[in-house]
Amino acid sequence: MTPKSFLDTSSFASSPPSTARALSRRIARLDASADVKALLADLARITVTVGNRLLAIGRMILDLGLALTRAFPHTIFAVVVAVVMAMLIASIPFIGPLLGTIAGPLLLALGLGVGAVHDMAAGDLGVQVRGFVDALERRIAEATA
């Protein structure tokens, strides 16, 4: 059985950012609290004017985040766990700030490495990274054209 790679979800590269309605449906299906869903919906509504073009930057950010989560699930999870651990260490009274500056980057590097190893074991990470970078470059070119 071949694992599903990012290349199988090439609709990310060939389509414009998700419509507001489609993104709202995706947010509604998430297993998260109503507060988190409301924050994500607010993020999706953010727009930026660049020159004479209006960019739906919030939808682009959410599309990118959801695509990263689909392509590299173990890496994303390991980095989130590392960030939470770094924040907990940094919140220790008196010595937390010192420990946080040392342990934070180390935990992030460890989380990134462990997650990447698990993603490599689950499939061809090189193909996924190349596919993701190609798709991202196409989206950026479309947005700036």
N, C-alpha and C positions, 0 to 999 in steps of 0.2 A: 504494500500500500504506500503510495507516494504522499508525503505530507503536503498540505495545501500551502502554496507559497504566495507571496504578495503579488506575483505576476498573474495569479488566477483572479485577482481583484483589480484588473486593469481599468475598471470603470472609474476609479479614482483619478487616473491620469487623463482619461479621454473626456471626462464630463466636467462641466463647470461646478462650482461649489454647490453643495446640496441646497435644494430649495428650503425655505423656512418651514414649510409644512413637513417635508421629508425629515429634516433634522429634528423637528419637534416630535415626530413619531419615534425616531431613534432614541431621543432623550427619554421619552416616556417609557420605553422598553427597558431602560437601564435599571439594574437592581441597586437603587440608591434612594436616599431619603428625599422627601419632597423639597427640602431646602436646597439640596445639591442640584436637583433637577431645575429648580427656579434659577439658581445661579448660572447653570449652563445655558438655560434659555435666554437669560440676560446677556451672557457672553455672545450668543449667536446673533443678537440684534445689533452688535457694535459695528459701525461702519466708519470708514475714513475716506476723506476726499483727497485725492492725489492729482494735482493739476486740475483737469476738468473731468476726471473719472471718479466715480463713487465705488469704493471697494468694500465688499462685505467681509471685512477682516475677521470678524468673530466667527462666521461660518467657516472660513478657511482654516482658522486655528482649530476649531472643533473637528473638521474633516481630517486635518493632519493628525490630531491626537487620536482619533478613532482608528485611522489607518495605521499609525504606529502601534497601537494596542493590538490590532489584528495581526500585524506582521511580526511583532516581537513581544509576545505576551509574557514570557519568562523574564526578559530583560526589564520590561516596564514594572512588573511586580517586584523584582529584586531591588530596583532603584527606589521605588516607593517605600519599601521596608527599610532600606538604608537611610532614607531621608527622615523617616519617623524615628529611627534609633538615634540618629545624629541630633535631632531636635530634643529628644528626651535626655541625652547626655548633656547637651548645652544648657538644659534647664536646671541642672543640679546647682543648688546654692553654693556660692563662693568659688568652687573649682570648675563648675560647668563651663564657663566661657573659655577657660584655658584648655580643658579637655575637648570641648566642642571644636575648637580650631584645629586640633590635632586629629581627633577621631573622625570628624565629619568627612573630610576629603578621603580618608582611608576607607571609611565605610561605603562611601559612594563608589569608589574604585572597586572595592570588593563586590558590592552589589551588582555593578555593571558587568564585572568579569564573570561572576557566578551565573547571572542571567544569560549572558551571551553564550556561555558553555552549554547551558540547558537548551537554549534556542538552537545551537549547532547540533546538539544531540537529537533534537526533534526534527531537523530537516537541513536543507542546504542553505546556510545563513548567507553565504556569498551571493547566491542568486537572489535572495530576498533583499539584501542591501542594495545590489545593483538595480534591481527592479524598483525599489523604493526611491533611490536617488534619481533615476531616469524619470519616474513619474513626477517627482517633486520639481525637477528642472522644467519639465513640460508645463506644469501648473504655474510656475513662476513666470515663464515666458508668456503664457496666455494672459496672465494677470497684468503684466507690464506692457503688453503689446497695444 
